[in-house]
Amino acid sequence: METATLRTVAEFPEHSFLENLAVRSDNSIVVTSLNHKQLWLIPASGTTDTPVEPVLLHTYDHLVSAVVETEPDVFHVALSDGYTTHASYLSRVDLRGRPPGAAPAIETVLTFDSRVRALNGGCLIAPGVLLLADCFGGFVWRVGLSATGGPATADVWLAHPSMEHDPLSTMRPPQPGINGVRYAERTHHLYYTSTAQRLFMRVPVDPVTLDPAGAPEHVGGGTMADDFCIDEDAGVAYVTTHRQNTLDRVLLDGPPDQPRDIVLGDPLDLRLLGPSSIAWGRGRGEYGRVAYLITDGGTTAPPPDGRARRSKVLRMELPRQLLQP
């Protein structure tokens, strides 16, 4: 059977923990480097097989997790010292009209209150409404963004036992509870992974109030899932398993005990060490077919030989037979 194909778009030095990404309309990519506290721009690679050179946009004072495009070429970036002080912030990055080589306009629009533990994945569920996972707090923040770029507001949107981390785990670094979050606009569900509990979950969202409209339900699980992208046409999610070095395909309406379906990484592919996030390409016809993945190169969980590799931005193209469930 034909398998998904991978192409390296860009590379980073060993021990770069690429955490999250947002694909722009021209297929350039904004990427966060968690441990180096950096925000990078990956130029659009087109059809070339030669990796492009990443461009550093900004270095922060705090660990960098989620990046979400909240309006065209405006991004909000989550900063969180989840392993130490828990200090957490939301940064607004404006790339509109930015000349090549120029620094973007960056401002801090929110300082989270003392309830915050560690910000992780994020997604937009409506104009000006951002949801952010708090992976050690065990809940989701609802953030109200200012239409003019001014200060944002935040409060707890939903807390649930399925979102909690495992404080007794001996795994290092401590594994998050709720991790990746994505919104399915057609069915009005927020999907999320819970890494420590090996769960893939969803909760209905009221399309008017944007509040939770019911209890979370179990969709799938069994892996240390991190982030994911959703194909609502095919009714599937493609889930990165980070420590397990695979990309898995999960039916959105399958049984909770559905069998594992590994798309990439079995057998081990050294290009796919530590896959942490994935997002669909923005070109014509690419939704559900072409996606971009990022890795940590084995920084978190080294491969059997114990040697981390260069972290990567990868372009994946799915074969025709995988485009339907």
N, C-alpha and C positions, 0 to 999 in steps of 0.2 A: 504494500500500500504506500502511496506517495505520502511523504511527511511534510510538515511545515519547514520552511527554509529560513535560515538566519544569515544576516549580513552585518558586519561590524560597521557602525556609523562613526563612532568616536571612542577613544580610550582615555583613561585616567591612570595615574600612577597606582601602584599596589597600595592597599590599605586605604583606598578612597571609598567611603561608604556612601554610594549614590542612593538616595533615599526616595525621592519623589520626582515626578516630571509633569509638565504640561506642554502639549503640542500646540504650536501656534498655527494660524490659518495658512501660512506658507510652508508648513512642515519643519520649520526650525523648532527647537525644543528648549524649554527652560528647565534646568535640572538643579536639584538641591544636593549638596554634599554634606551629609549630616555631621560627620566627625571633624571635617575641616571648616565647618561653619560658613560655607560658601554657596553662592548662587551663580550658576553658569548658563551660558547660551550656547547651544549646539547649532551651527548654521545648517540650513537645509542641504541635504546631501545629494538630492536628485537620484540619478541612476548610477552614479559612480561607485566603484568598488573600493576606492581609496578613502580611508577614514578622514574626516574633516577635523580641524583643530578647534577645540572648545575655547570659548571666550569668557573670561572671568567678568561677571557683572558687579559682584559686591562680596565683601567678606564681613560677616556679622560678628558680634561679641558672644553669640549664643549658638547652641546646636540648632541646625535648620532641618525641619521635617517637611510638612506639606507645602505645596505650591499649587494654587488654583487660579485659573484665569477667570476673573469675576466680571469683566467686560472686555471688549476687544482690545488686546495688548495692554491690559491692566491686570496685575497679578497680586494676590495676597499670599504672603509667606508666613508660615508658623515657625516661631522661635521658642525653644523650650529646653531648659536645663533639667530634664526629667530625672537624671541620675544623681543630682546634687541638690541645688537650692530649690528646684521646681519653678524658678522664675520663668515666666512665659509671656510672649508678646506677639502681636500681629503687625507685620510690616507690609506696607503698600508699595508696589513697584510699578512705575509707569514707564512703559516702553514706547508709548505713542510718539511718533515723529523723532525718534532717537537717531541721530546721525551715526554711521558706523564708527565705533571706537569711543563714542561719548558715554559718559556715565549716566545711568538711568536716574530718574527722580525717585527717591526713596524716602519714606517717612514712616515712623511708628504710629499706628492709629489706635492701638489698644494695649493696655497692660492688664493681664488677667488677674483676678482676685485670688485670695488665699486658698480657694477650693481647688485650684489647678494642680495637677501632679505631673503630667507629661503629654503634651500635644503630639498627635501623630497624623493620621490621614485626614483629608478634608475634601469637601465637594460643595458645589453650589446647587441649591434646590429651587431657587427662584431668584429673580433679579434682586440683588442686595441682601440675600439671605444665604449665609454660609454655615455649614455644619462641620465641626471639627471633633475628631475622636480624642478622648483623654484616656490614654491606654493604661495608665496606672491609677487613674481615678475611677475607671469603670463606668464612664458615662460619655454623653455627647453634648458638646456646647452648641448652642445656637447663637450665631454672631450676626448682628444687624449692621450692615455697612452703610456709610454715608454716601449719598448720591454725588456729593461734591468732593469726596476724598478726605473728609474730616474724621473726627473721632468715631470709632465703632463702639457698639455695646455688646455684651455677652451675658448669657445665663444658661443654666443647665436645661437641655432639651429633653433628654431621656437618660435615666440610669436603669440598668438591668443586670441581674446576676450573670448573664451570658457575656457581659462586657468586662468582667473583672479579670485581673491578672492572677497569677499563682504566687503569692508571697513566700511559699515554702519551697519553691523550685530551686534546685542547686545549679541550674543552667546559667551560664554567664555569657553575655550580660543578661540580666533578668528579662524574661520574655513578656511582651506586652499582652494585655487583654485585647480590647477592641483596637483594631489596627487600621485596615483600609475601610473607607466608606465611599459608596457610589450611589447615585440616585437614578432610578429608572423612571423617566418622565411619563411614559405611556401608562404604566400600571400604578404609579404613585407609591413606590416602595423605596425605602432606604435599605440597601444591602450593606452588610458589614462582615468582616472577618474578626474572629477572636483567637489570636495566635496561641496563647498558652492553653486555651481550652479546646483547640483544634476544631473550631466551629465556623460554619458559613451560615449567616442568619439574614433575616429581613424583617422589617417592620413597616406596616402601612402608614402613609402620610396623608393627612387631610389636605386636598389640593387648594382649599380656600385659606384655612388658618395656618397651614404648614406645620401643625402640631402632630405628634404621633396619633394614629387613629385606631390603634389596637395593640395587642401584645406582640412582641417579637416571636417569630417562628423559625424553626430549624429547617434549613434548606439542604445542607450537606455538611461534610466535615471529614475528619480523619487525618488532616495534614496541618502542618504549621503554616497556615495560609497567611500571607502578608497583604498585598494589594491586588487589584484585579480591574478588569474592564468588562463591561456588559455589552452583549449583542442582543438587543431586544427583538431584532428580526428573527434570529434563530432560537431565541429563548435560552441562551447559555451565557456563562461567565467564564473568562479565562483568568485563572488565579495563579499568582506567583507564590511559591512555597518557601522561598528564601533559604533557610537552613537545609532544606531537602533538595534544592538545586533543580527544581522542575517547574514547568508550566502545566497546570491541570485545567481540564474543561469540565465545568459543572452545569448540570441542567437546572434552570431556575425553577422549574415546576416538577422536578423528579422527586423520587422518594428520598427522605433524609439519609437512608442507608445506601444510596446509589453507589455502584461500584466506581472505583477510582479510574479516571480516564486521563492518562498522561500524554500530553501533546508533544512536549519537548523535555529532554533531560534523562531519558531512560533508553539506552545506557547514558552514563554521565557525559555531559558535553562541557568541556572546560571553558567554553565561551560563556556558559550560563551558570557560573558559580555565584551563588547568592543573589538570585533574581528578586528584586525588592518591589518593583512597580511596573505597570504596563498601561499604555494609553493608545487609543486608535489614531491612525494617521488621519490627516484632514484633507487629503487630496480627493479628487472626484473618484467615487466608487471604492474608497479605501475602508469605510466603516464596515466592520465585520470581516475584513479580509487582510488588511495590513495594519500592523501595530508596532509600537516602539517599546522596548523593554530596557530597563537599567539593572545593573548588578553591583554587588560590593566586592566581586572578585575573590570571594572566600574569606573576607575580613572577619565576619562574624563566626563562621563555621568553616575552617580550612578543609580542603579536600583530603583524600586518604594520604597523599604524600606530604601533607602538612604545610604546603607552600601556597600562599596567596598569589593570585595573578592580577594583572591589570584589570581594573574595573571597566565596564563597557556600557556603551549605548548601542543597542542592537535593533535592527529592523527585521521584523518577522512577517512572512507572507504565508497565509494558510492555503493549502491545496483545496481544490474544489469539493472533494468529498467530505471535508470537515466543515463546510459552510452551512450545513443543515444538521440538526440534531438526529 
